[in-house]
Amino acid sequence: MHPEIRVIQEKVEKESLFVKELLAEIGKVIIGQKYLVERLLIGLLANGHILVEGVPGLAKTLSIKVLSDTIQTKFQRIQFTPDLLPADLIGTMVYNPQTCQFSPKKGPIFANLILADEINRAPAKVQSALLEAMQERQVTIGDTSFKLEEPFLVFGTQNPIEQEGTYPLPEAQVDRFMLKLSISYPNKEEELKIIDLNATGQLPQVQKVISPDDILKARKVVNEIYVDEKIKDYILNIVFATRQPQEYKLDLKDLIAYGASPRASIYLNLAAKAHAFLKGRGYVTPEDIKAIGFDVLRHRVILTYEAEAEEVTSEDVVKKILDEIEVP
């Protein structure tokens, strides 16, 4: 092992000690859903927002709430509804008759972890207000901009059913989410444990494991994780195959309307580093890229009408690309 990588490896081993403890605490309440919990941690460590899609009752909201309970951060749950206004999210200017002046009253967006529940139920003007917070890490009220405290992360949830009264998220906003997670039902064994856990009507209490400073410190180590040039080429080949599949001998040109944006390359690199950190490694392997590839790409590959007519999903396209692109 290269001396530099050995130094990074030692740092990762030291700083990632909290991961097992954190997963154990979350596991007291969340049964199964290992994939969801790991991806929430990846978003936290890689400083990327997460969109979670799944049918009702799969513990999407609960998972995010429990994660926030294990971290000493400020948590806000915002229920998105069709009548929500931007001021309900970011705050507004309030007139003080005593001073005859307007002063800002900050909204619920001023927290560390934001749960945007059923994010696709709010209209476009609310989405645009959220967009500034997600991208710029700041909020503008009146003519003043306010920086949001780090760590700042938006976890959006949406249900794939009950599409009446929903507003499809704009492509520009969907692209701001580092990961889009698609979660499914637990197995029989897990669901039996869920029944037993909820039989008393009171869920176990989780302990605080880490502080915001610990997260920021861990992020610095994640950023130092070694990525070989061959791995970077592998990332670029995957992303470019979504744009020019014919150059990689993939018969997908008629199925893809728009390929993944450069954010896909950036986020694949960052998320793979965070995945390596969770596994206690100071370097990224092709397995990290494959593990996180679906979550980074599934919402960035826009399909043609022909693909929809053939009932081909973006997951099918991403799977074919990950299967066919040569692994270094």
PLY file of the C-alpha trace (Angstrom):
ply
format ascii 1.0
element vertex 328
property float x
property float y
property float z
element edge 327
property int vertex1
property int vertex2
end_header
0.00 0.00 0.00
1.28 3.47 -0.93
2.45 5.45 2.18
-0.06 8.26 1.49
-2.94 5.79 1.24
-1.77 4.14 4.48
-2.00 7.51 6.28
-5.52 8.07 4.90
-6.46 4.50 5.86
-5.41 5.13 9.47
-7.43 8.37 9.56
-10.50 6.60 8.17
-10.23 3.75 10.67
-10.01 6.25 13.52
-12.77 8.63 12.36
-15.23 5.93 11.22
-15.48 4.28 14.65
-18.81 6.04 15.26
-20.45 4.34 12.23
-21.08 0.98 13.94
-22.42 2.68 17.07
-24.66 4.93 14.98
-26.05 2.01 12.96
-26.65 0.05 16.18
-28.62 2.93 17.72
-30.72 3.42 14.57
-31.24 -0.38 14.42
-33.03 -0.24 17.79
-35.98 1.43 16.04
-35.55 0.78 12.30
-35.79 -2.91 11.41
-34.27 -3.88 8.05
-33.92 -0.89 5.67
-30.11 -1.21 5.89
-29.87 0.21 2.37
-31.90 3.30 3.31
-29.99 3.99 6.54
-26.58 3.57 4.86
-27.57 5.95 2.05
-28.78 8.54 4.58
-25.33 8.39 6.19
-23.66 8.70 2.78
-25.68 11.87 2.12
-24.66 13.22 5.51
-20.96 12.44 4.97
-20.82 13.55 1.32
-22.83 16.73 1.96
-25.55 15.82 -0.55
-29.35 16.04 -0.43
-31.43 12.88 -0.72
-34.77 12.11 -2.36
-36.49 8.99 -1.00
-39.28 7.31 -2.96
-41.41 4.47 -1.68
-44.98 3.49 -0.91
-46.48 4.68 2.41
-45.53 2.87 5.62
-41.93 1.95 4.81
-40.44 4.07 7.66
-39.06 6.78 5.34
-39.99 9.60 7.71
-39.16 7.56 10.82
-35.67 6.66 9.54
-34.76 10.31 9.00
-36.25 11.29 12.38
-34.30 8.55 14.20
-31.08 9.55 12.38
-31.56 13.12 13.60
-32.14 11.82 17.15
-28.68 10.15 17.10
-27.03 13.42 16.06
-26.98 16.59 18.17
-28.42 18.71 15.37
-31.56 20.77 14.87
-34.22 18.82 12.99
-37.32 20.18 11.23
-40.09 18.23 9.56
-42.02 20.24 6.99
-45.19 18.71 5.58
-45.48 19.91 1.97
-49.06 20.68 0.92
-50.62 22.37 -2.15
-51.39 25.54 -0.14
-47.84 25.92 1.26
-46.24 29.32 0.59
-42.52 30.19 0.28
-42.86 32.29 3.46
-44.04 29.15 5.35
-40.71 27.59 4.43
-38.07 30.33 4.57
-39.77 32.97 6.73
-40.85 36.54 6.05
-40.38 40.19 7.00
-42.52 41.21 9.99
-43.44 44.81 10.74
-42.68 46.04 14.25
-45.00 48.99 15.06
-42.81 50.10 18.01
-39.69 50.62 15.90
-41.60 51.26 12.65
-39.24 48.80 10.95
-39.44 45.41 9.28
-37.40 42.57 10.78
-36.90 39.04 9.43
-38.76 36.15 11.06
-36.91 32.98 10.09
-38.85 29.93 8.90
-38.37 26.19 9.59
-35.71 25.89 6.84
-33.22 27.26 9.40
-32.23 23.86 10.79
-29.55 21.26 10.09
-31.65 18.34 8.90
-34.79 19.19 6.93
-37.36 16.52 6.23
-39.43 17.74 3.27
-42.29 15.26 3.58
-44.20 14.55 0.34
-42.07 17.15 -1.40
-43.98 16.82 -4.70
-47.22 18.15 -3.14
-46.03 21.79 -2.99
-46.34 24.22 -5.94
-43.45 25.51 -8.08
-42.85 28.76 -6.14
-42.20 26.74 -2.95
-39.90 24.40 -4.87
-37.89 27.38 -6.15
-37.50 28.74 -2.60
-36.23 25.33 -1.49
-33.91 25.22 -4.51
-31.91 28.26 -3.35
-31.48 26.74 0.11
-30.36 23.40 -1.35
-27.90 24.79 -3.89
-26.56 27.99 -2.32
-26.88 26.92 1.34
-28.49 30.31 1.94
-31.96 31.86 2.14
-33.05 35.32 1.00
-35.75 37.08 3.03
-36.61 40.53 1.66
-33.31 41.98 0.49
-31.11 40.10 3.01
-29.43 36.74 2.50
-28.85 34.44 5.48
-26.30 31.61 5.47
-27.61 28.25 6.65
-25.71 26.40 9.38
-23.60 23.37 8.45
-24.33 20.54 8.26
-27.42 21.38 6.18
-29.20 18.54 4.45
-32.61 18.18 2.79
-34.25 14.75 2.85
-37.23 14.79 0.49
-39.80 11.99 0.51
-42.42 11.21 -2.12
-44.89 8.40 -2.71
-45.00 6.78 -6.17
-48.78 6.30 -5.75
-51.54 8.91 -5.21
-50.29 11.23 -7.93
-53.48 13.35 -7.83
-52.77 16.80 -6.45
-49.01 16.48 -6.87
-46.58 18.66 -8.81
-43.78 16.79 -10.62
-40.45 18.11 -9.36
-38.61 20.27 -11.94
-35.59 18.56 -13.52
-33.35 21.34 -12.17
-34.42 20.52 -8.63
-34.28 16.75 -9.01
-30.69 17.15 -10.26
-29.80 18.93 -7.00
-30.43 15.74 -5.06
-27.22 13.75 -4.80
-29.10 10.46 -4.39
-32.56 9.23 -5.25
-33.44 6.14 -3.23
-36.10 3.65 -4.21
-37.12 1.51 -1.25
-39.31 -1.58 -1.10
-41.19 -3.71 1.42
-39.41 -5.58 4.26
-39.22 -9.38 4.15
-41.37 -11.63 6.39
-38.76 -12.01 9.11
-38.18 -8.23 9.29
-41.90 -7.49 9.31
-42.41 -9.91 12.21
-39.78 -7.99 14.21
-41.54 -4.71 13.26
-44.84 -6.11 14.62
-43.17 -7.12 17.91
-41.37 -3.78 18.22
-44.59 -1.80 17.77
-46.74 -4.10 19.95
-46.10 -2.03 23.09
-47.06 1.24 21.40
-43.78 2.83 22.45
-40.57 2.72 20.41
-37.16 2.44 22.13
-35.27 5.67 22.86
-32.05 6.23 20.92
-28.94 7.88 22.34
-26.98 10.78 20.85
-23.87 9.33 19.22
-22.16 12.20 17.39
-22.22 15.99 17.23
-22.30 18.33 14.20
-18.54 18.93 14.70
-17.91 15.18 14.42
-19.82 15.12 11.13
-17.84 18.05 9.73
-14.58 16.40 10.87
-15.61 13.10 9.23
-16.45 15.00 6.01
-12.88 16.33 5.85
-11.55 12.76 6.08
-14.05 11.59 3.42
-12.74 14.32 1.08
-9.17 13.00 1.57
-10.05 9.41 0.56
-7.88 8.31 -2.35
-9.44 7.91 -5.81
-7.15 6.39 -8.45
-7.05 7.86 -11.97
-8.46 4.57 -13.34
-11.46 4.90 -11.01
-12.02 8.49 -12.18
-11.94 7.26 -15.80
-14.45 4.55 -14.84
-16.78 7.22 -13.41
-16.47 9.33 -16.56
-17.07 6.32 -18.83
-20.29 5.50 -16.94
-21.57 9.09 -17.11
-20.57 9.60 -20.77
-22.25 6.29 -21.67
-25.55 7.90 -20.63
-24.92 10.72 -23.14
-23.22 8.91 -26.03
-24.10 5.21 -25.60
-23.20 4.40 -29.21
-19.53 5.24 -28.51
-19.51 2.49 -25.87
-21.24 -0.01 -28.19
-24.47 0.22 -26.18
-27.78 0.00 -28.04
-29.47 2.70 -25.93
-29.47 5.80 -28.17
-33.20 5.59 -28.94
-34.08 5.12 -25.26
-32.19 8.07 -23.71
-33.46 11.61 -24.33
-30.93 13.30 -22.03
-27.92 11.79 -20.31
-26.64 12.55 -16.82
-25.33 16.04 -16.07
-21.78 16.80 -14.82
-23.25 16.71 -11.31
-23.49 12.94 -11.79
-19.68 12.69 -12.13
-19.14 14.95 -9.11
-21.65 13.09 -6.95
-20.49 9.61 -8.04
-16.99 10.54 -6.89
-18.13 12.05 -3.56
-20.70 9.35 -2.75
-18.20 6.59 -3.58
-15.74 8.17 -1.12
-18.44 8.25 1.58
-19.33 4.61 0.81
-15.66 3.63 1.19
-15.58 5.53 4.52
-18.58 3.54 5.80
-16.73 0.35 4.89
-13.62 1.58 6.75
-11.47 2.02 3.63
-9.19 4.93 2.73
-9.49 4.32 -1.02
-12.32 3.89 -3.55
-12.84 0.63 -5.45
-15.06 -0.11 -8.49
-17.45 -1.87 -6.06
-18.11 1.49 -4.37
-19.03 3.00 -7.75
-21.35 0.10 -8.59
-22.95 0.15 -5.14
-23.84 3.82 -5.37
-24.29 4.11 -9.16
-28.05 3.44 -9.26
-28.77 6.02 -6.56
-26.76 8.76 -8.30
-27.99 8.05 -11.85
-31.61 6.81 -11.66
-33.06 10.36 -11.57
-30.56 11.89 -14.00
-31.16 9.69 -17.04
-34.20 11.10 -18.88
-35.88 8.56 -21.15
-37.57 9.00 -24.52
-41.25 8.29 -25.26
-40.05 5.18 -27.08
-38.50 3.84 -23.86
-41.73 4.54 -21.95
-43.73 2.79 -24.67
-41.46 -0.25 -24.33
-41.81 -0.02 -20.52
-38.07 0.45 -20.11
-37.17 2.27 -16.88
-34.15 4.45 -16.11
-33.07 1.66 -13.73
-32.94 -0.77 -16.68
-30.77 1.67 -18.64
-28.41 2.32 -15.71
-28.12 -1.43 -15.03
-27.14 -2.11 -18.64
-24.51 0.65 -18.51
-23.03 -0.57 -15.20
-23.00 -4.17 -16.51
-21.39 -3.32 -19.85
-18.80 -0.62 -19.02
-15.41 -2.22 -18.46
-14.35 -2.30 -14.81
-10.73 -1.17 -14.17
0 1
1 2
2 3
3 4
4 5
5 6
6 7
7 8
8 9
9 10
10 11
11 12
12 13
13 14
14 15
15 16
16 17
17 18
18 19
19 20
20 21
21 22
22 23
23 24
24 25
25 26
26 27
27 28
28 29
29 30
30 31
31 32
32 33
33 34
34 35
35 36
36 37
37 38
38 39
39 40
40 41
41 42
42 43
43 44
44 45
45 46
46 47
47 48
48 49
49 50
50 51
51 52
52 53
53 54
54 55
55 56
56 57
57 58
58 59
59 60
60 61
61 62
62 63
63 64
64 65
65 66
66 67
67 68
68 69
69 70
70 71
71 72
72 73
73 74
74 75
75 76
76 77
77 78
78 79
79 80
80 81
81 82
82 83
83 84
84 85
85 86
86 87
87 88
88 89
89 90
90 91
91 92
92 93
93 94
94 95
95 96
96 97
97 98
98 99
99 100
100 101
101 102
102 103
103 104
104 105
105 106
106 107
107 108
108 109
109 110
110 111
111 112
112 113
113 114
114 115
115 116
116 117
117 118
118 119
119 120
120 121
121 122
122 123
123 124
124 125
125 126
126 127
127 128
128 129
129 130
130 131
131 132
132 133
133 134
134 135
135 136
136 137
137 138
138 139
139 140
140 141
141 142
142 143
143 144
144 145
145 146
146 147
147 148
148 149
149 150
150 151
151 152
152 153
153 154
154 155
155 156
156 157
157 158
158 159
159 160
160 161
161 162
162 163
163 164
164 165
165 166
166 167
167 168
168 169
169 170
170 171
171 172
172 173
173 174
174 175
175 176
176 177
177 178
178 179
179 180
180 181
181 182
182 183
183 184
184 185
185 186
186 187
187 188
188 189
189 190
190 191
191 192
192 193
193 194
194 195
195 196
196 197
197 198
198 199
199 200
200 201
201 202
202 203
203 204
204 205
205 206
206 207
207 208
208 209
209 210
210 211
211 212
212 213
213 214
214 215
215 216
216 217
217 218
218 219
219 220
220 221
221 222
222 223
223 224
224 225
225 226
226 227
227 228
228 229
229 230
230 231
231 232
232 233
233 234
234 235
235 236
236 237
237 238
238 239
239 240
240 241
241 242
242 243
243 244
244 245
245 246
246 247
247 248
248 249
249 250
250 251
251 252
252 253
253 254
254 255
255 256
256 257
257 258
258 259
259 260
260 261
261 262
262 263
263 264
264 265
265 266
266 267
267 268
268 269
269 270
270 271
271 272
272 273
273 274
274 275
275 276
276 277
277 278
278 279
279 280
280 281
281 282
282 283
283 284
284 285
285 286
286 287
287 288
288 289
289 290
290 291
291 292
292 293
293 294
294 295
295 296
296 297
297 298
298 299
299 300
300 301
301 302
302 303
303 304
304 305
305 306
306 307
307 308
308 309
309 310
310 311
311 312
312 313
313 314
314 315
315 316
316 317
317 318
318 319
319 320
320 321
321 322
322 323
323 324
324 325
325 326
326 327
